Amino acid sequence: MGSTQGRMVLDEGDLSRALTRIAHQILERNKGSSGLLLLGIPTRGVQLANRLADLISRIEGFDIPVGTLDVTLHRDDLRLRPSRTLTPTLIPVGGLEGRIVVLVDDVLFSGRTIRAALDAIGDIGRPSAVQLAVLIDRGHRQLPIRADYVGKNLPTAMHEAVKVSLNEIDGEDRVTISEVSGE
């Protein structure tokens, strides 16, 4: 299965504005950054979490802890997907006990990745709250999961693919949507 070159739905400026808006919404909802911990879900959620932490730190004047949460072994669809290299889960010093954990991912689709993330968090500790920030919400949920912070709602068809490209990995910031062709 492959996809054709897509049409751009977010450019570098749009992506930057969406992240700035999410950072402000996180601070507003939580009345500041006290007790916040951002956990990025690999791959692109990690870079987005780091960018959000930088934005929040610039606004608040001090660093926000950021970690990585690999959910691969908690997925319920492991046998249906190609295998991939595990990324280490890195929880900042102080852990997540009693903290407000903001999960960060690039695209919210079926909800299965987030369900796996909640299971993974449960194995690590007990935060006071878990919130979800996503750059793109494309709909088609299979589980009752909803993001607290969304950069862009992007209604899609099941035969479309959403691709988030980030400078740190792909050399450019953009989001595209394309038709998926069966091969």
C-alpha positions, -999 to +999 in steps of 0.1 A: +000+000+000+014+034-009+003+070-011+006+096-037+022+131-030-004+149-010-019+184-008-005+206+020-030+214+047-005+231+072+027+249+063+055+258+086+037+290+098+004+272+104+022+245+124+040+270+145+008+289+153-010+257+162+017+247+186+018+282+202-020+281+206-018+246+222+010+258+246-012+287+257-043+265+261-023+240+283-011+269+305-046+284+307-063+251+316-037+242+342-034+277+357+003+278+348+030+251+344+034+239+380+033+201+381+032+197+343+051+169+326+050+164+288+053+129+274+058+126+237+048+094+218+074+084+193+081+093+167+069+128+159+051+132+193+085+135+209+096+164+188+062+181+192+065+176+230+099+192+230+086+222+210+057+226+233+080+225+263+102+252+247+072+274+241+058+270+276+093+276+291+096+308+271+062+320+284+067+308+320+104+315+324+115+280+335+120+246+320+092+220+317+101+184+320+097+163+289+099+125+285+093+098+259+066+071+262+069+042+238+036+024+237+045-004+212+043-033+237+009-020+250-008-020+215-036-044+209-028-046+172+009-057+173+003-087+151-015-065+124+014-040+120+049-043+108+074-046+136+094-016+145+123-008+168+114+000+203+122+035+216+132+037+252+106+052+275+123+081+293+105+096+324+121+127+338+136+128+373+108+130+398+086+106+379+050+112+371+034+105+405+010+133+413+019+153+382-003+165+353+009+145+324+002+159+289+005+131+263+017+146+230+012+129+196+011+140+160-022+125+147-052+112+166-070+087+145-086+055+159-076+062+195-057+029+198-023+046+203-036+067+231-053+037+248-019+020+247-003+051+262-028+051+291-019+015+297+018+023+296+014+052+320-006+029+344+025+006+345+048+035+354+029+054+380-002+074+389-004+110+377-029+134+392-044+139+356-036+129+321-044+152+292-039+148+255-025+172+230-024+164+193-014+184+162-041+168+140-074+151+149-086+133+118-116+116+133-126+079+127-123+070+164-127+034+173-124+041+211-140+068+232-110+090+233-109+128+227-080+152+227-079+181+252-058+202+228-060+201+190-039+220+166-063+213+137-094+192+132-089+176+098-119+155+086-106+127+064-119+098+045-107+063+055-088+061+021-068+092+029-035+094+047-023+123+069+015+129+069+031+151+095+066+162+085+089+179+111+122+197+106+139+175+131+131+143+112+120+152+077+139+185+070+107+205+068+075+214+087+043+206+070+012+185+071-002+168+040-032+147+031-032+123+003-051+094-013-038+060-003-036+036-032-037-002-028-007-020-043 
